[in-house]
Amino acid sequence: MAYINGAPSWAQWEDPWVIAPQYGYAQWVAESPQSRQLVLQVDLIPNSLENTNNPLSWEQSCAAGDFNSYATTLGNNLVAAGLQNSVIRLGPEMNGSWEADYMGSTAQEQSLWATCFDNEVNGLRQAAGANFLIDWNPNACDIPFSTIYPGNAYVDIIGIDAYDASCVSSSTVTFSQLANEPDGLASVEAFAVSHGKPMSLPEWGLFASAGGDNPGYISGIGSMVANGNFSFEAFFDAGSQNTLELGSGTPLSTAAFQQSFGNS
């Protein structure tokens, strides 16, 4: 998994750092192209267009198709680097105001965001040789499904970024309570099933400020993945942004992870 969001301009957005040889991603995929696959986070826009207070400032242009050619150029560059089979997390966590391509708070803004998503998917698919899988990937909590879902034709996988912090309570809660909160894991899984799409967990993990060393959450996710229709999961093991790493500092969670997922 790699993050190619945060590009300062369209030029860097079209030609992302991940394809540069010094970083080794393309070489890693090339060593076993039938079994190695990158998951790439891609914002809908470069940071130069960011306006979380008024996303209409860019959404209207994007919904009109003005950015389609940029998406095609990005697709062509990824294909040329041998990354044509990548999973594209396009505009992930769009329901979070911390994202440059935040969807906005009104139905008009959110509908335009969805049209923008559709247009950029079409642009990516115009790249010759592209075989991208498109992951529509909100953050847990406050998901306006009816206005922000782009439509089945533009989505291959339905994802959710979910950590062990409650959307509605400041107290530590069980995995079952957390999963069944409004717009939590269970509701997103039900939405994916209703649309005939597999699910993903592109980011999941432990918040230091939530449950701490929380093996119940790890085991709950493990059971969900084992018993559901999941394309992939990725534990956020960066130890940054208030998250906890697996290892000596979280022995119970590490043991639970190994029991569910092995040592990978």
HELIX and SHEET records of a PDB file:
HELIX    1   1 TRP A   10  GLU A   14  1                                   5    
HELIX    2   2 TRP A   17  ILE A   19  5                                   3    
HELIX    3   3 PRO A   21  TYR A   23  5                                   3    
HELIX    4   4 TYR A   25  GLU A   31  1                                   7    
HELIX    5   5 ASN A   47  LEU A   49  5                                   3    
HELIX    6   6 LEU A   56  ALA A   63  1                                   8    
HELIX    7   7 ASN A   68  ALA A   80  1                                  13    
HELIX    8   8 ALA A  107  ARG A  125  1                                  19    
HELIX    9   9 PHE A  145  ILE A  148  1                                   4    
HELIX   10  10 ASN A  152  TYR A  154  5                                   3    
HELIX   11  11 PHE A  175  ALA A  179  1                                   5    
HELIX   12  12 LEU A  185  SER A  194  1                                  10    
HELIX   13  13 PRO A  215  ASN A  227  1                                  13    
HELIX   14  14 PRO A  251  PHE A  261  1                                  11    
SHEET    1   A 7 ALA A   2  TYR A   3  0                                        
SHEET    2   A 7 VAL A  39  VAL A  42  1                                        
SHEET    3   A 7 VAL A  87  LEU A  90  1                                        
SHEET    4   A 7 LEU A 133  TRP A 136  1                                        
SHEET    5   A 7 ILE A 157  GLY A 159  1                                        
SHEET    6   A 7 MET A 199  PHE A 207  1                                        
SHEET    7   A 7 ALA A 162  TYR A 163  1                                        
SHEET    1   B 7 ALA A   2  TYR A   3  0                                        
SHEET    2   B 7 VAL A  39  VAL A  42  1                                        
SHEET    3   B 7 VAL A  87  LEU A  90  1                                        
SHEET    4   B 7 LEU A 133  TRP A 136  1                                        
SHEET    5   B 7 ILE A 157  GLY A 159  1                                        
SHEET    6   B 7 MET A 199  PHE A 207  1                                        
SHEET    7   B 7 PHE A 230  PHE A 235  1                                        
SHEET    1   C 7 ALA A   2  TYR A   3  0                                        
SHEET    2   C 7 VAL A  39  VAL A  42  1                                        
SHEET    3   C 7 VAL A  87  LEU A  90  1                                        
SHEET    4   C 7 LEU A 133  TRP A 136  1                                        
SHEET    5   C 7 ILE A 157  GLY A 159  1                                        
SHEET    6   C 7 MET A 199  PHE A 207  1                                        
SHEET    7   C 7 THR A 243  LEU A 244 -1                                        
END                                                                             
